[in-house]
Amino acid sequence: MTDYREKAVQCVKDTVLPLQRKMFQECGCDLDAQYQKYGTSDGFFANIIQPGRIYEMGYPKCVCPEVLSGAVRDPAHCECSRQSIAYILESLLPDRSIAVETMETVLTGADRCRFLVTVE
């Protein structure tokens, strides 16, 4: 069985995490402010459902290099994306509990990848 957590960490720790951390700090370590300012881009979106607590986030299209290369087609691989979102948010908010639920992904037939995030 694939360890998607470790795969996710390796994928984002030196690329996406530093970028997200920079934006987070620039926005006063406030996710709502970060997502209001940076919540829409070609590669990522974040919508505030309940300020400070519930977010919908994801990717307007699949961004996984393994999927884009055709090497992976199994929807179970989208667990890697779920884990990467969890890892980034746990890194930004170490004192909070983060839950990330997969809503839909490109590999399950959707147009985009969407995840529901709850911060406690």
N, C-alpha and C positions, 0 to 999 in steps of 0.2 A: 504494500500500500504506500502511496506517495505521501510524504510529510509535507503537506501544503503550507503549513506555518513556516517551516524553515525555507522552503522555496520562495514564499512571499517575502520574507525578511530579506533574503539575498537579492531579490529583484528590486526592492525599493529603498533599502537602507542607505545607499550612497547616491541615490538619484532623486526619487520623489520625496522621501522623508526630509532631506535638508531644504528642499524648495518649500514644502508645506510648513516646516518649522519657521523658516524665514517669514513667510506670509503671516503665520500665526502670531509671531512676535511683533511684526509690523502693525498688526491689528490689536495690540494690547492683550494678547493671549485670550482672545474672545472669538470662539468659533462663529458666532452669529455675525460679527463684524467681518471676519475673514470670508465667510460664504456670501455675504452681501457684496463684498468688493470683488472677490475672485471666484464666485460660484458658477460662472459660466465661461467655458473655454472650449476649444476644439477637442480637447482630450479628457475633460472632466466637468461634471456639474454637481452642484449641491443646492438643495432647496431646504429652507427652514420650515419644518412642519409645526413644531412647538418650540419657541425660542429657548435656547439653553438646554434642550432635552432631546428632541426628536428631529431627525433629518432624513431626507431622501437624497442619496448621492450615487454617483456612478459615472459611466462613460457613454458618450453619445454613439460610440461604436467600439468594437472590441479593440483593445490596445495591447493585448498579450502577443509578444513576438512569436511564441510557439504556435499559437492559433493562427496568426497571420501568415506564418510560413507554411501552414498546412500540416505541420507535424502532429497537432493535437486537434481532435474533434469531439472528444468526450465532454459532455456538460459537467461532469464531476470536477473537471479541471478548473471550473469557475470558483471553486472553493479557494483557490489561490488568490483570486481578486478579493474575495470576502475577507480572507486572512490579512491581506495587505492593508485594507482599509482599517481593520481592527488594530493591527500593529502600529500604523501611523497615529491613529487617535489615542491609543494607549501610551504611545511615546509623548504625545503632546499634552495629554491629560493623565499623568501617572496616578493621581489620587482619586480618579473617577472610575466607575465601572462602565465598560463599553460593551454593548451587544450589537452585533451586525447580522442582519437577516437578508438572505438573498431573495429578491422579489422576482427578477427575471434577468436572463442573460441572452446574448446573441447565440450562444451554443444551444440554448433551449428553444430557439426560434424567434426570439424577440428582436426588435430593431436596435435596442440598446441594452446596456447592463445597468440594472437598478438594484440598490441595496437600501434597506431601512436600518437606520442607526439610532440607538437609544443610549443616551448618556445619563447615568445615575450619579 
